[in-house]
Amino acid sequence: MNPSPEFFAAVRQHRELSAKLGEGHPDVFKAFVKAFRLSPEFLIDEVHADLLATGLLPPSDTVLPNGERGWTSRGIAAQLVHRRD
């Protein structure tokens, strides 16, 4: 499935806000989340595979209410700190 026009608009909005407000701004994070939610499944799968391959995403460390494996922010942060050292 091809990305929707709404996805491209959300990505554009994220880039514009990021350039204007800086990456740490809450509105930039909200724009990222919106773009992520509109992302086509194939893109999410690709990014997930890349994160695992590069070691940026640790092994899953929790189970979500629906039974799927997931990650905590603490586990991801620990992985990033470990890679930095």
C-alpha positions as CSV (number, residue, x, y, z in Angstrom):
1,M,0.0,0.0,0.0
2,N,1.3,3.4,-0.9
3,P,1.6,6.1,1.8
4,S,-1.5,8.4,2.0
5,P,-1.5,12.1,1.2
6,E,-2.3,12.6,4.9
7,F,1.0,10.8,5.8
8,F,3.0,13.0,3.5
9,A,1.3,16.1,5.0
10,A,2.1,15.0,8.5
11,V,5.7,14.3,7.6
12,R,5.9,17.8,6.0
13,Q,4.4,19.4,9.1
14,H,6.9,17.5,11.4
15,R,9.8,18.8,9.3
16,E,8.6,22.3,9.3
17,L,7.9,22.4,13.0
18,S,11.3,20.7,13.7
19,A,13.1,23.4,11.8
20,K,11.2,26.2,13.4
21,L,10.9,25.0,17.0
22,G,13.7,22.5,17.4
23,E,13.6,18.7,18.0
24,G,12.9,18.9,21.7
25,H,9.7,20.9,21.5
26,P,6.4,19.1,22.5
27,D,4.6,20.2,19.3
28,V,7.4,18.6,17.2
29,F,6.9,15.3,19.2
30,K,3.1,15.5,18.6
31,A,3.7,16.0,14.9
32,F,6.0,13.0,14.8
33,V,3.5,10.8,16.6
34,K,0.8,11.9,14.1
35,A,3.1,11.0,11.2
36,F,4.0,7.7,12.8
37,R,0.3,6.8,13.3
38,L,-0.3,7.5,9.6
39,S,2.7,5.5,8.4
40,P,2.0,2.6,6.1
41,E,2.7,-0.8,7.7
42,F,5.5,-1.7,5.3
43,L,7.4,1.4,6.4
44,I,7.0,0.7,10.1
45,D,8.2,-2.9,9.5
46,E,11.3,-1.6,7.6
47,V,12.2,0.9,10.3
48,H,11.7,-1.8,12.9
49,A,14.0,-4.2,11.1
50,D,16.7,-1.5,10.7
51,L,16.5,-0.6,14.4
52,L,17.0,-4.2,15.3
53,A,19.8,-4.7,12.8
54,T,21.8,-1.7,14.0
55,G,21.3,-2.5,17.6
56,L,19.4,0.7,18.4
57,L,16.3,-1.3,19.6
58,P,16.9,-3.7,22.5
59,P,15.1,-7.0,22.8
60,S,11.5,-6.5,23.9
61,D,11.2,-6.1,27.6
62,T,7.4,-6.1,28.3
63,V,4.2,-7.6,27.1
64,L,1.4,-5.4,26.0
65,P,-2.2,-5.9,27.1
66,N,-3.0,-7.4,23.7
67,G,-0.3,-10.1,24.2
68,E,2.3,-8.6,21.8
69,R,5.8,-8.0,22.9
70,G,6.8,-4.4,23.4
71,W,9.5,-2.0,24.7
72,T,9.6,0.3,27.7
73,S,11.2,3.7,27.4
74,R,13.6,2.6,30.2
75,G,14.8,-0.3,28.1
76,I,15.3,1.8,25.0
77,A,17.1,4.5,27.0
78,A,19.4,1.8,28.6
79,Q,20.2,0.5,25.1
80,L,21.1,3.9,23.8
81,V,23.3,4.7,26.8
82,H,25.0,1.3,26.4
83,R,25.7,2.0,22.7
84,R,27.1,5.4,23.5
85,D,29.6,4.0,26.0
